[in-house]
């Protein structure tokens, strides 16, 4: 599973809109939308922030591991 799918899956599981997630982590909604569509990829620092927010490892978020 790719990053874009994991990000969307985790966001929806928390019941958050893209805007709500963006406000919670200090990243623009447009960046999150582009990541979920696979149009762009996040920076390493953004991946770290998202992993911490969701309580997941960066490897899980990136699809390197499944658990």
C-alpha positions in Angstrom: 0.0 0.0 0.0 1.3 3.4 -0.9 1.6 6.5 1.2 -1.4 8.2 -0.4 -3.6 5.3 0.5 -2.3 5.0 4.1 -2.7 8.7 4.6 -6.4 8.7 3.4 -7.1 5.5 5.4 -5.7 6.9 8.6 -7.4 10.3 8.2 -10.8 8.7 7.5 -10.4 6.3 10.4 -10.0 9.3 12.7 -13.1 10.9 11.2 -11.2 13.9 9.9 -11.6 16.0 6.8 -8.5 17.1 4.9 -9.0 20.6 6.3 -9.3 19.3 9.9 -6.1 17.2 9.5 -4.3 20.2 7.9 -5.3 22.4 10.9 -4.3 19.7 13.4 -0.8 19.2 12.0 0.0 22.7 10.6 0.1 21.6 6.9 -2.0 23.1 4.2 -5.1 21.3 3.0 -4.0 21.6 -0.6 -0.7 19.7 0.3 -2.7 16.9 1.9 -5.1 16.7 -1.1 -2.1 16.5 -3.5 -0.5 13.7 -1.4 -3.8 11.7 -1.3 -4.1 12.1 -5.0 -0.5 11.0 -5.5 0.4 14.3 -7.3 3.2 15.2 -5.0 5.1 13.6 -2.1 5.6 15.0 1.4 8.9 16.0 2.8 10.6 13.9 5.4 9.6 16.4 8.2 5.9 16.2 7.1 6.0 12.4 7.2 7.4 12.5 10.7 4.7 15.0 11.8 1.9 12.9 10.3 3.3 9.6 11.8 3.4 11.2 15.3 -0.1 12.6 14.9 -1.5 9.2 13.9 0.6 7.3 16.4 2.1 5.2 13.7 5.6 4.6 12.5 7.0 6.4 9.5 7.6 2.9 7.9 3.9 2.1 8.3 2.8 5.4 6.8 5.2 4.9 3.9 3.9 1.3 3.3 7.3 -0.3 4.2 5.7 -2.4 6.9 2.1 -3.5 7.4 1.9 -3.3 11.2 
